[in-house]
Amino acid sequence: MKAVVFTLGCKVNDVESGSIIRGLKDLGYEVSRELGFADLYIVNTCAVTAEAERKSRQTIGRALKFNPQAKVLVCGCASEKNAEAFLKKGENVFAVLGAKRKNLVLEIVQSGFDKRFQGGQVSDETGYEEMPLPECLKTRAFVKIQDGCNRFCSYCVIPYLRGRSRSRRAESSAQEILQSTAMETVVTGIDISDYHDENGRDLIYLLSLVQNADTRIRFGSMEVSMITDELLSALKNLKNFAPQFHLSLQSGSNKVLKSMNRHYTREEYLQKCKMIYDAFPNAGITTDIIVGFPTETEEDFLQSLQIVEEAGFSQIHAFPYSPREGTNAYKKYKELPSTVKKERVERLLVAGQTQKERYLQKFMGKTLTVAPENCIDGYTEGYAENYIRVYIEGETEKSLTQVRVERPFKEGVLAKIIKN
């Protein structure tokens, strides 16, 4: 029997799909992440934007073109937000499970598709849900330690879909990190900044349990509140830490940040960046910026442009505001014209690329440690500890490798292996 687990959206979805894949393999399925012929399709959906929802719905039709007789199970945020839209896709859609209790996917399959699972949405929330260990990946593994969100940013629908913040037990999280055989392990969640397990133990405690892990540890998206002297000290104590901080910004304007219900100022954000650079001088700080939020004026946007250089970002992800029904921003504000949003995104991406090139120049002739991934067109590609994309001529053994940077190349740098 063949199954496809198709994932849209965030890294947390990707981790959960990895757990479903491991469970399906244990049940005897041959599993792929790419659409193709299969007896069973599991679509793990996303609702972060209207476009993500649209693509989630379209995936069902794309899958059934390969096998019109296949069963389809749907889970994830888009199906949590609008289960009916997926149930209308036809009798092939056997169950719509929502964003929570994705273990039910495996229970349904194991039961032989018992009728009691047919249709409907499962939304009950019973604390952090442990899932099977994700499929084993040699280069980069992802360990999920937290789910849900309590922040309720005015533009974001995710807290309404994934529920309140809940954290995985510290011992369970630590065990998976310590047992990772991947070159690099990314610690992720919807809001890892809010990590506190059922016994109240925080992220610093978790770091103390994994400080001697052999795998290189990288963190997923962080909130400003997460950056403290205590955390930075704990990170410095890790045996093998990747000093890349994806520090969510969303806007460089204090006025817009307030209307977004983001609980910091641009001044506080820049101070956190300074703390990071003081602790890790070669750190890469990456970020997300929403462009064209309804309260954003041209002056506000210029502050977002300016902070790109002020913060010294190594890379930015800029995207236009997408109104999400059910959020405070959707109810309260009128959307800006799409032409305005598009033009501002283009300007911000240019500024981000310029700043990225400045950042890369700092590492010419310097030594970095790369986790090689794939060899494409004669070059091995991988990421350095600070998330610089590195290219090495020829095929390289898949182990953490020291290189010397030579020059800018493609979207990163070209480097040579340092011979021992």
Salt bridges, closest charged atoms under 4 A:
ASP14 OD1 - ARG33 NH1 2.91
GLU16 OE1 - LYS102 NZ 2.57
GLU16 OE2 - LYS144 NZ 2.44
GLU16 OE2 - ARG162 NH1 3.03
GLU51 OE2 - ARG54 NH2 2.39
GLU53 OE1 - ARG57 NH1 3.85
GLU53 OE2 - LYS81 NZ 3.25
GLU53 OE2 - ARG324 NH1 2.63
GLU80 OE2 - LYS100 NZ 3.40
ASP114 OD1 - ARG116 NE 3.97
ASP124 OD2 - ARG101 NH1 3.15
GLU125 OE2 - ARG166 NH1 3.71
GLU130 OE1 - ARG168 NE 3.37
GLU135 OE1 - LYS25 NZ 3.86
GLU135 OE2 - ARG33 NE 2.68
ASP147 OD2 - LYS144 NZ 3.00
ASP147 OD1 - ARG162 NH1 3.08
ASP147 OD2 - ARG166 NH2 3.77
GLU171 OE1 - ARG169 NH1 3.53
GLU171 OE2 - ARG201 NH1 2.59
GLU176 OE1 - ARG168 NH1 2.76
GLU184 OE2 - ARG140 NE 2.91
GLU184 OE1 - ARG216 NH2 2.74
GLU184 OE2 - ARG218 NE 2.72
ASP191 OD2 - ARG151 NE 2.66
ASP197 OD2 - ARG201 NH2 2.88
ASP214 OD1 - LYS239 NZ 2.46
GLU223 OE1 - ARG262 NH2 2.92
ASP278 OD2 - LYS274 NZ 2.92
ASP288 OD2 - HIS246 NE2 2.94
ASP288 OD1 - HIS317 ND1 3.26
GLU296 OE1 - ARG344 NH1 2.91
GLU298 OE1 - ARG344 NE 3.64
GLU298 OE2 - ARG347 NH2 2.74
ASP300 OD2 - LYS255 NZ 2.75
GLU310 OE1 - ARG266 NH2 3.11
GLU335 OE2 - LYS341 NZ 2.44
GLU343 OE2 - ARG347 NH1 3.23
GLU373 OE2 - ARG140 NH1 2.72
GLU373 OE1 - ARG389 NH1 3.23
GLU381 OE1 - ARG389 NH2 2.73
GLU406 OE2 - LYS416 NZ 3.94
